[in-house]
Amino acid sequence: MRQTSRSPRRGARSKRYGSLTAFYRADPRRVQSRERDVGLWWREDAHGPLHRAAWVSDTGELYLVRLGPAEQGGGRVEVLATVAEHERLESVLEGWRERCGKPRSLAWLRQRAARLGGRARTVQAELAASLAGAGAMLAAVASLAADVA
């Protein structure tokens, strides 16, 4: 169950796994979770290796798995980004169906995923931000009510 991290653009952390099995074993939520396909034929060039992308709803992970035999790198998994809301994923990846399968489509997917990774927030962080905003609003309303009274 080998997992490594490296630092791609803008300081985001990319998680990598040696196989799809290692990826699923590393977090039991992945096994039970619903997945949404995000394309099966991502590639760098016309003759390059193919990759499949999918989003795991319970973890919010957008991952990429290289297809093909293990001795040629097949099965390796990379988590491209984490995003809690499927709607945000769809919004940032708008047009992926038209891009998938074309040369340089993998670079397009990585670039879009970087937008998710740079601003991705967990459900807990979203809730905390909402509560903090609500608290500030209540304090402002209370202050205004005190001024009016």
N, C-alpha and C positions, 0 to 999 in steps of 0.2 A: 504494500500500500504506500508507494512512494509518492510524496507530494513535494513540489518545489515551488518557490515563489521567485519572481524576478520583477524588475521595475521597468515597465514600459513607459511610454510618454506620460508626462505631467505627474509622475510620482505615484500613479495608481499601481496596485499590487495585482498581479495575475497569478492565479492558482493553476497549477498543472498537475496532471495525474498520468501515470504510465499506462493506464488502461481504463476502459469504461467500468470494469468491475471494481477497480480501486476507487474510482470516483463515487460510485454508489455506496460502497462500504464505508467511506469516510464520513458519511452523514446519513443515518437511517431514514431521515425525512425524504430523501431523494427516491428511495425505493417505493414508498407508498404514494408519492405525489403524482398528480396529473402533470403531464408535459404537453407543451404546445410546440409543434414543429415550426422551425423558422428557416426551412430550406435544406435541401439534401445535396446540392451540387455546387457548393462554394469552392472557388478555385482562384489561384493566382494567374495562371496562364492556360492556354488551350490544352496543353498536355500535362499540366501539373496535377498533383494529387487532389482528390475530392474530399470535401469536409461536409459534415452534417451539423446544423445548429439547432438547438432546442432551448426552451425556457422551462424551468422547473418551478411550478407555481408555489409550492410550500417553502422553498428557499429563496425564490426570486432570482435564481441564477440563470444567466444566459451562457450556455456552454457550447463549445465547438469540439467535435470529435473527428479525427482524421480517419478516413475510410481506407481500407486496403489491408494487406497482410502485415502482421506485427513486425516482421523483419524489414519492412520498408517504412516503418513508423506508424502503421495503421493502429487504431485503437487509442492513441494518445488523446487526452482530454485537456482542454484549456477553458477555464471559466473567464469569459470575456468581461462580464459585468454582473452586478446585482441590482435589481430593481423590483420593488415590491408590487407595483401596479402593472398589470398586463396592458392597460390602456396607454400608459407612458411608454412601455416597450414598443407597442404598435406605432405610436406617434413618432418616436425617434427613428424607427426602422421603416417608416413609410416608403413604399416603393421597392421593398426587398424582393418581392415576387418577380418583378421585372429585371432585377439585377442578378439574382441567383442563377448560376450556371454560365455566366458570361466571364470572359477573361478579366482579371483584376477585381472580380466581385468580392473576393475574400478581403482585399484591402479596403473596399467600400464598407463591408460589414464591420471590420475592426475599427475603422474611423467612427462609424455611427455608435458602436458599442462603447467607445471611449467617452462619448458624450454622456452615456448612461453611467459609466463607472465614476466619472468625475463628480457627478452630482447625485449619485444613487444614495438613497437613505433607507434605513430599515423602517419597518412598521413602527417599532418603538420610538425611533427618532421623530417620525412624522407625528405620532401621538403627542410626544413631549413638546414638540414645536407648537402644535395646535393648542395644547393646554396652556403653554406659556403665553401665546397670543390671546387666548380667552381671558387669562388672568390680567393681562395688561389692559384689555378692553374693559373689564369689570372695574378696575381701579380708575380708569379714565371716566367711566360713567358715574362712579361714586363721587369722584372729585367734582364733576360737573353738577351733580345733584346737590352737593354741599354748597357750591357757589350760588346756585339758583335759590336754594332755601335760605 
